Amino acid sequence: MRKGLVHISANLSLLVWVMMTSHSSAQWTFIGAKELAKDFVVAGSASESLYGACEALFKPDMEPDELSEVVSQALLASVDRDCLSGWGGHIYIVTPDEVREKILKGRMD
């Protein structure tokens, strides 16, 4: 059962973070190698650094505010290390009751 869904867009990179309670998530890289993570999926030009940041910061059953902060920190830490990822991102926290939008501004050099 999905607890919440976060969609982040940073220029051409895309991060989708899905909180799951009992199912694993899988993502295929552009070369066809399957990458598995128990609680989240990442994709895009900064996906290698996103995996590390998400593995370090993610924990199950976070509230929307905490999830928003964790995703913000993971995204900013990752795109700062990947020049192709852009300058920030848009985060959408989708719950059964509402959709929250947060705009992140990162490095612009």
C-alpha positions in Angstrom: 0.0 0.0 0.0 1.4 3.4 -0.9 1.7 5.9 1.9 2.5 8.9 -0.2 4.1 9.8 -3.5 6.7 12.5 -4.2 7.5 13.7 -7.7 10.5 15.9 -8.1 11.6 17.4 -11.4 15.0 19.1 -11.8 15.3 20.2 -15.4 15.8 16.9 -17.3 16.3 14.7 -14.2 13.4 13.1 -12.5 13.2 11.6 -9.0 10.2 9.6 -8.0 10.2 8.5 -4.4 7.4 6.1 -3.4 6.9 5.1 0.2 5.9 1.5 0.2 4.8 -0.7 3.1 5.2 -4.2 1.7 6.4 -4.2 -1.9 9.8 -3.6 -3.4 10.3 -1.0 -6.1 12.5 -1.6 -9.2 14.0 0.7 -11.7 15.9 0.0 -14.9 18.9 2.1 -15.9 19.5 3.2 -19.4 21.9 0.3 -20.0 19.3 -2.3 -18.9 20.7 -3.1 -15.5 18.0 -3.5 -12.9 18.5 -1.6 -9.6 16.4 -2.5 -6.6 15.6 -0.5 -3.6 13.1 -1.6 -0.9 11.4 1.8 -0.3 12.1 4.2 -3.1 12.9 4.6 -6.8 15.2 7.2 -8.3 16.0 8.1 -11.9 17.7 10.8 -13.9 21.1 12.2 -14.5 21.9 12.4 -10.7 20.5 9.0 -9.9 23.8 7.6 -8.6 24.2 10.3 -6.0 20.5 10.2 -5.3 20.7 6.5 -4.4 23.3 7.3 -1.7 21.4 10.3 -0.3 18.1 8.5 -0.3 19.5 5.4 1.4 21.1 7.6 4.1 18.1 9.8 4.8 15.0 7.6 4.1 13.0 5.9 6.8 9.6 4.3 6.5 6.3 6.0 7.5 7.5 9.6 7.5 5.0 12.3 7.8 4.5 14.6 4.7 6.6 17.5 6.3 9.5 15.2 7.2 9.4 13.5 3.8 9.4 16.9 2.1 12.5 17.9 4.0 14.3 14.6 3.4 13.6 14.7 -0.3 14.7 18.4 -0.5 18.0 17.5 1.2 18.6 14.5 -1.0 17.8 16.4 -4.2 20.0 19.4 -3.4 22.9 17.2 -2.2 22.7 15.2 -5.4 22.2 17.9 -8.0 25.1 19.9 -6.5 27.3 17.0 -7.5 26.0 16.6 -11.0 26.3 19.6 -13.4 23.8 18.1 -15.8 21.0 18.1 -13.3 20.1 21.7 -13.2 19.7 24.3 -10.5 16.9 23.0 -8.2 13.6 21.3 -8.5 9.9 21.2 -7.9 8.6 18.8 -5.2 5.0 17.7 -5.1 3.9 15.8 -2.0 0.7 13.9 -2.8 -1.5 12.6 0.0 -5.1 11.4 0.0 -6.1 14.8 1.3 -3.9 17.3 -0.6 -1.1 18.1 -3.0 1.7 20.3 -1.7 4.2 22.0 -4.0 7.6 23.2 -2.9 10.1 24.9 -5.2 13.8 24.4 -4.5 16.5 26.7 -5.7 20.0 25.4 -5.7 23.4 26.4 -7.1 23.3 28.6 -10.2 26.9 28.4 -11.2 
